[in-house]
Structure formats: structure tokens, C-alpha cells
Amino acid sequence: MFEAPRGTRDFPPWEMDKRRYVEDKIRNTFKIYGYREIQTPTFEHLQVFTLKSGDAIIDEIYSFKDKGGRDLALRPELTAPVIRFYVEKLQMEPKPLKLFYIGNCFRYDRPQKGRYREFTQAGCELIGVDTPEAIAELIALAYNILRNIGLKNVDLHIGDLTILSTLFKKLGISDENKKEIIPLIDKEKFDELYLFMQNIGVSKDEIEWFLDVLKMDDISKLPVSDEIEEEVERLKDVFGFLRDIYSIDCKMKLSIVRGLDYYKDIVFEIEAPILGAEKQLCGGGIYELIPLFGGREAPSAGFAIGFDRAILAAETEGYRFPISTIDYYIIPLSTSLISKSIEIAQILRNKGLLVDVDLMRRGIGKALKYAGSINAKQTILLGPDELDKNAVTIRDMVTGEQKLVLIEELKNL
């Protein structure tokens, strides 16, 4: 007997109902913000991903050579393919370009709760504008997607890599030392960070000042120097739009150091505290990738949402996704009435109703039990007595109430 490969999953109908519900919520939220859906290939040239993330990502990628000897890879994420697509075919489109996507991705990760080797990612790219109001709208979009799929308790944190880089420069921290410092900031290992900075010659007062700034969550308390005054004002504008227009609570977090090699300026993360260590649901910000792929420089920003983890967070909070139902389940009470039952099914289906017919030639008891198992709202019973009256019996599966309805009247249901 075969099993699904490690880190992958099969989804039965009731799980797919849930996933399609979430997809529809995500898709509709993107659309009401003016985004249009695109799709890219499931596999790309390997260099599409190494160009963005470096050769180190190869260990996390499912890569292979095709029969022509070309190095290809299953996509581990979707931003790089979208930028490749933009540079290849969409650069001349009117700006801003608002693009969104929902697709499966593949990473050779260690499987754990909420993390799989095949997973779904939803996200978007905003190309052509990075004004404070544009970035605030992007962040509000990400936040509202998560709220719309059922999450009640999420934390929004916003950082700024330009400000962080200026702090590094002010402290005289070299690029080599940044490589050691950034992971410590990312993991919020502030005790280890203190010791490391002490060892490279940063004074005690400077270290304490730096750590205080990293831990600040109120932008109004951020010390402003000439070097960062413009960026701080821009960040304040983003906070203002989010709080005053979108009514979204958000906090500053300068310890966000995601993708420092290609992100710049404003970055953000959205977390679900209920998930503990694996709480991050969404991350994004302003980035510089288009020139890397050979395109003309253009302001760009985007985000990605962990689809599976978002579902897990909503369910952990206690959210109950709607149960898929069908409108009518038709039960012929005699084999001679199967054809007539199918005719009735077609009348209702042509009206856009969800209809199934008992194809197993079961007795009424077993057929009603099956109707309950597939969440049929109502059953239609067709027997010789009903046929003599050119009618059917409609049974409400919740109340058990029954009524006789003429077949001709079914067209008006």
C-alpha cells in the first residue's frame, strides 16, 4: 500500500470545502481592493530562485534537470516567479499594477505543525507606487484578509529597514558583524546580542540605547536624527492611515529584519499569538527585485500569507467554517422511478440548485441516512403514490416536516 510522501497531504471533500471557502474569501478581498489574479508555472528555471535568495536556498528546493539538461525547480515561493513574469511581459502595463495569486509551493523543510513540504501560498505584488497611503492600503489588505477568513486575534507589527540600517551605521557596525547580529535580532535573543556587541567594541551605553530602540513599539517615542527624519515621517504617515482610516491597531517593531538583502524601507508581519512559536501568518514590505531580474526600476511592495497556517490559527481560535450542503437529495422509491427522478434533478439543476440523486437503489431508511451524511437540506421522495398525483414529497432534513408538491411547481422553487 502506498502512502502520501512525507510532508504532503490528501484533502477529503470536507477539507476541500473548507479550503475553497478560505480561497474564495481571500480572492474576494483582493478583488475589492482592486487586485487582479495571475498564475505562473508550478516550476521555473532554478536561477529564478537563486537570483533572489542565493545558492543557499538550493538545499530547500525540489530541483531537477529536464531532458534537455536545463536546471529547473518546483517553486518554493511566488514572489520571484511573479517578478519574472512582470519583467518578461507586464512592464508596459499601466501603473499601479495590482497583482494577486493563490498557488501551491514546495520546500524541502522539516515537516511540523503548520509547516509542510507542499503548501499553499496566497499573496500579492503592488508595482509602481510605494507612497505611505499605498503601503498602508497594502498592509490593511493583508490584515483584512486574515480577519475575513475568521481570525479574531492577530497582531500587526511594522518595522523599517532603512531606520535599522542607519542605526547600524551610527554604531559603526560592519557588514561582516551585521551577519552575526541580524539572526540574533530576528530571534530576539537580546542577551546574546548584548554580549556580541560588547565583544566587537560597542560601548555599554550605545548597546543599551540600541536595545531600547529595538524594543520600542510606539513610533512617537522613536528618537529622530537628521539621517532618518524623512523615513520616520513616512512611517508615521503609514501608522496614521492604518489607525485613523482603517481602524487597525498596529505597533512598531524595528527588530523585523526579514529579507534584508532585497527588502528595504517598510516591512511588516502579522502574527496569531494562539499558535505559539509558529505564529507568523503573513510577512511583506517594500522590496527591490525588479532590476535584479533585468527590469526597469519601479517601486514595488507585496506580501505573502501562509494559507495552511492561517486556517490552523482560525480553527485553534475556535472558528467553525461553514459546512458544505446540497439543496436536494432525490430518492426514487422504486427502480421504475429512477428515470423520472433524474428528470426532476435536471429541472432543479437547471435552476442552479445543488442536487444529487440516490444511485445505489437503497431502501428509504439507508437513503435518508446517506442524505444526512452529505448535509442535504431537503430530500425529495418519489414513489408510485406521488407519481399518480404528478407530485413529490419534500422532506425537511432538520425539522422532519413533509409536504406534497406538484412536479410542475418545482420549476418555481
Residue pairs with C-beta under 8 A, 6 or more apart in sequence:
4 10
5 117
6 111
6 117
7 109
7 111
7 116
7 117
7 118
8 116
8 117
8 118
9 116
9 118
11 19
13 324
14 323
14 324
17 321
17 323
17 324
18 311
18 321
19 120
19 307
19 311
21 321
21 322
22 149
22 307
22 310
22 311
22 321
23 102
23 122
25 145
25 148
25 149
26 102
26 122
26 145
26 148
26 149
26 305
26 307
27 37
27 100
27 102
28 148
29 141
29 144
29 145
29 148
30 37
30 100
30 124
30 141
30 145
33 98
33 137
33 141
34 98
35 98
35 99
35 100
35 124
35 141
36 98
36 99
36 100
37 99
37 100
37 101
37 102
38 82
38 85
38 99
38 100
38 101
39 101
39 103
40 75
40 78
40 81
40 82
40 84
40 85
40 101
40 103
41 75
41 81
42 74
42 75
42 103
42 104
43 72
43 73
43 74
43 75
44 72
44 73
44 75
44 80
44 81
44 84
45 70
45 71
45 72
45 73
46 58
46 61
46 63
46 71
46 72
46 73
47 71
48 73
48 80
48 81
48 84
49 57
49 61
49 73
49 75
49 76
49 77
49 80
50 57
50 58
51 80
51 292
51 293
52 79
52 80
52 83
52 262
52 289
52 292
53 80
54 261
57 76
59 108
60 76
60 107
60 108
60 109
61 73
61 74
61 76
61 106
61 107
61 108
62 73
62 74
62 76
62 106
62 107
62 108
63 71
63 72
63 73
63 74
64 71
64 72
64 73
65 71
65 72
66 72
74 105
74 106
75 81
75 103
75 105
75 106
76 105
76 106
76 107
77 105
77 121
77 304
78 101
78 103
78 105
78 121
78 123
78 304
79 123
79 125
79 287
79 289
79 302
79 304
80 289
80 293
82 99
82 101
82 125
82 302
83 125
83 289
83 290
83 293
83 295
83 300
84 293
86 97
86 99
86 125
86 127
86 290
86 295
87 290
87 293
87 294
87 295
90 97
91 295
91 296
91 298
95 127
95 128
95 129
95 298
96 126
96 127
96 128
96 129
96 134
97 125
97 126
97 127
97 128
98 124
98 126
99 124
99 125
99 126
99 127
100 122
100 123
100 124
100 125
101 121
101 122
101 123
101 124
102 120
102 121
102 122
102 307
103 120
103 121
104 118
104 119
104 120
104 121
105 118
105 119
105 120
105 121
106 117
106 118
106 119
107 117
107 119
108 117
109 115
109 116
109 117
111 117
112 278
113 278
113 312
114 275
114 278
114 306
114 308
114 309
114 312
115 278
115 309
116 308
119 306
119 307
119 308
120 307
120 308
121 304
121 305
121 306
121 307
122 145
122 304
122 305
122 307
123 284
123 302
123 303
123 304
123 305
124 138
124 141
124 302
124 303
125 300
125 301
125 302
126 134
126 138
126 300
126 301
126 302
127 290
127 298
127 299
127 300
128 298
128 299
128 300
129 299
130 265
130 286
130 299
130 300
130 301
132 234
132 237
132 238
132 240
132 241
133 237
133 241
134 301
135 238
135 266
135 286
135 301
136 237
136 238
136 241
136 242
136 245
136 246
137 241
138 284
138 301
138 302
138 303
139 156
139 158
139 238
139 242
139 248
139 250
139 268
139 284
139 303
140 241
140 242
140 246
140 248
142 268
142 270
142 282
142 284
142 303
142 305
143 154
143 156
143 246
143 248
143 270
145 305
146 154
146 270
146 281
146 282
146 305
146 310
147 154
149 310
149 311
149 314
150 314
150 317
150 319
150 321
151 272
151 281
151 310
151 313
151 314
151 317
151 319
152 317
152 319
153 272
153 273
153 274
153 317
154 270
154 271
154 272
154 281
154 313
155 251
155 270
155 271
155 272
155 273
156 242
156 248
156 249
156 250
156 251
156 268
156 269
156 270
157 217
157 250
157 251
157 252
157 253
157 256
157 268
157 269
157 270
157 271
158 235
158 238
158 239
158 250
158 251
158 252
158 253
158 256
158 266
158 267
158 268
159 252
159 253
159 254
159 255
159 256
159 257
159 266
159 267
159 268
159 269
160 231
160 232
160 235
160 254
160 265
160 266
160 267
161 257
161 260
161 263
161 264
161 265
161 266
161 267
161 285
162 228
162 231
162 264
162 265
163 222
163 228
163 231
163 232
163 235
163 254
164 254
164 257
166 225
166 227
166 228
166 231
167 210
167 213
167 254
168 178
168 181
169 227
170 225
170 227
171 197
171 202
171 206
171 210
172 202
173 181
173 197
173 200
173 202
177 196
177 200
180 196
181 193
181 196
181 197
182 257
182 260
184 190
184 192
184 193
184 196
185 193
185 214
185 255
185 257
186 255
186 257
186 258
188 255
190 211
190 214
190 215
193 211
194 207
194 211
197 206
197 207
197 210
198 204
198 207
202 210
213 222
213 223
213 254
214 254
214 255
215 255
216 222
216 252
216 254
217 251
217 252
217 253
218 251
218 252
219 232
219 235
219 236
219 239
219 252
220 236
222 232
222 252
224 232
231 265
234 265
234 266
235 252
235 266
238 266
239 250
239 252
242 248
242 250
243 249
243 250
253 269
256 267
256 268
256 269
258 267
258 269
258 283
258 285
259 267
259 285
259 287
262 287
262 288
262 289
262 292
263 285
263 286
263 287
264 285
264 286
264 287
264 288
265 285
265 286
266 285
266 286
266 301
267 283
267 284
267 285
267 286
268 283
268 284
268 285
268 303
269 280
269 282
269 283
270 280
270 281
270 282
270 283
271 279
271 280
271 281
272 279
272 281
272 309
272 310
272 313
272 316
272 317
273 279
274 313
274 316
274 317
275 309
275 312
275 313
275 316
278 309
279 313
280 306
280 309
281 305
281 306
281 309
281 310
281 313
282 303
282 304
282 305
282 306
282 310
283 303
283 304
284 301
284 302
284 303
284 304
285 301
285 303
286 299
286 300
286 301
287 300
287 301
287 302
288 297
288 300
289 300
290 296
290 297
290 298
290 300
291 297
314 321
315 321
323 375
324 375
325 354
325 375
325 376
325 377
326 354
326 355
326 356
326 374
326 375
326 376
326 377
327 348
327 353
327 354
327 355
327 376
327 377
327 378
328 345
328 348
328 353
328 354
328 355
328 356
328 376
328 377
328 378
328 379
328 380
328 394
329 355
329 356
329 357
329 358
329 367
329 370
329 371
329 374
329 376
329 378
329 379
329 380
330 341
330 344
330 345
330 355
330 356
330 357
330 358
330 379
330 380
330 382
331 341
331 358
331 364
331 367
331 368
331 371
331 379
331 380
331 381
331 382
332 338
332 340
332 341
332 357
332 358
332 382
332 383
333 364
333 381
333 382
333 383
333 384
334 383
334 384
335 361
337 382
337 383
337 384
337 387
338 357
338 361
340 382
340 387
341 357
341 358
341 380
341 382
342 357
344 380
344 382
344 392
344 407
344 410
345 355
345 356
345 357
347 407
347 410
347 411
348 355
348 410
348 413
349 355
351 411
351 413
353 413
356 374
356 376
358 367
358 370
360 366
360 367
360 370
362 370
364 381
367 379
368 379
368 395
371 379
371 397
372 397
376 397
377 396
377 397
377 398
378 394
378 395
378 396
378 397
379 394
379 395
379 397
380 392
380 393
380 394
380 395
381 392
381 393
381 394
381 395
381 402
382 392
382 393
383 393
386 392
386 393
386 404
389 404
389 406
390 406
390 407
390 408
391 404
391 405
391 406
391 407
392 404
392 405
392 407
392 410
393 402
393 403
393 404
393 405
394 402
394 403
394 404
394 405
395 401
395 402
396 402
